[in-house]
Amino acid sequence: MFRFRCRLLGFRFHASSRLLVVGGAISYRALFNWTTPPMFIGTLLVGPLLQVFFFVFLGRELGVADDRFHLVGNAVLAASASCVYGGTMAVANERRYGTLGAVLLSPRHRVPLWLGRALPYVLNGLFVSAFVLTAAALVLGLPVPVGALPGLGPVLLVAAGACSAFGLALGALGLRFRDVFLVSNVASSGLLLLTGAVVPRETLPEWMRAAGELLPLTHAADAARGLTAGAGLDGRLLGAELAVGAGWGLLAVVLLAVFERGSRHRATLDVMRQGWCDERDGVGVM
């Protein structure tokens, strides 16, 4: 009996792991709109790199912070493009392409189903942040201390994970709102302003600093700056970023469950999907 239970648990773990990894990879290829080389390079690599240069030279002109502040902050922020919009696409594009009904009819557990959608964007965001930090440091002549590299890996990974959970929570709104990407645009601007990645947080009003504490990337940016300044890895900041990411991930799962239950109860899922398609085709009716 004990051996049977162990085998059953092993089978369930294998099935959940397969759903998490394989399902996430398939959804990434199918739902992420920026996987083609021109879009990926232009949107996720060149765009954030130019943003680093813009804020570095703007900071020099206005005397706001130093070059390393903008370099590290924007490198951490670079993960937001793929993580926020990717997490949103992972849910919203299911409805847009008419496959959401099949997903919700699946008997699989929802937690690995949805969290698996965010996993590829975590790795994507980590790669983008590492590329932007390396390339910008070389161009600007601001080398990253070798001693900071072991700590920067976990910090950037946790930042990308928290940001992907944030994007997944925004994507959950795609089960209710027609244009969820408008929400993603506003959220990306909020990350730019409130996290301290670009604007020094001490210059912001108190309520903005409080709001930034609840957003991903805020604590990761501070931790990354501390590492590049030679202060070592701050475990409290890393733990705070983990807590923020876990909170947004939990919120995403709860929202998806609530909205799915509501759609089943009202039988409105297909109507919502049709409304999206009609709007895209120029009809604009629900």
Residue, then its C-alpha position, 0 to 999 in steps of 0.5 A: m500500500f505504501r509503495f502504491r501511494c509513493r508511485l501515485l505521488g510520483f506519477r502526479f509529480h511527473a504529470s505536474s512537472r510535465l505540464l509546468v515545463v512542456g505546457g509552458a514552452i508550447s504556450y510561449r511559442a504559440l502565444f508570445n507575439w515577439t518570438t520572431p527574431p526582428m521583434f525579439i531583438g528590436t523590442l526586447l534587446v535594442g529598445p531597453l539598451l537604448q533606454v539605458f543610454f537615454f537615462v544615463f545621458l539625461g541623468r548626466e545633463l540634469g545631475v540626477a544620480d550617477d551613471r551606475f544608478h541608471l545602468v543597473g536600474n534600467a537593466v533590472l527594469a529591462a525584464s519588465a517588457s517580456c515579463v509583464y507583456g508576456g504574462t499578459m499574453a499568456v492568458a489574454n491571447e488564449r481568449r483572442y485566438g479562441t483557445l481559452g475554452a479548451v484550456l478551461l475545459s482541461p481537467r488539469h490542476r490550474v496552479p501548474l497550468w497557469l504558473g507554467r505559462a509564466l516560467p518561460y518569461v522568467l527565463n526570458g526576462l533574466f536573459v534580457s536583463a543580463f544582456v542589457l547590463t553586459a552590453a550597456a556596461l561595455v559601451l559606457g565603460l562601467p564594468v560590473p565588479v566580478g565579486a557582484l556577479p554571483g549575487l546578481g544572478p539570483v537577484l535578476l532571476v527573482a526580479a524576473g519571476a516577480c515581474s512575470a507573476f505581476g504580468l500573469a495577474l494582469g493577464a487574468l484581467g483578460l478574462r473580464f476586460r476587452d483591452v487588457f493590454l491597455v492595463s499592461n501599458v499603464a502598469s509598465s509606466g507605473l514600474l518605470l516611475l514607482t520602482g526606483a529603477v529610473v527615478p530615485r525613490e527618495t524624490l517621490p512623494e510618500w504615497m508613491r514610495a509606499a506603492g512602489e514597495l508593493l510592485p516587483l523590481t523595487h527591492a531587486a533594483d536596490a539589491a542589484r545596486g548594492l551589489t555593484a557598489g560592493a556592499g554584498l547581497d542584502g538578504r532582506l531585499l531579496g526576501a522582500e522581492l520574493a514575497v512581492g512575487a509570491g503575492w502577485g502569483l497568488l493574486a493571479v491564481v485567485l483571479l483566474a479561479v474567480f473569473e473562470r468560475g464566474s464565466r462558467h456560471r454565466a456561460t459568458l466565455d464564448v460571448m466574450r471571445q466573440g466580442w474580442c474577435d468582432e472588435r478586432d475585425g472592426v465590428g466592435v460589438m459584444 
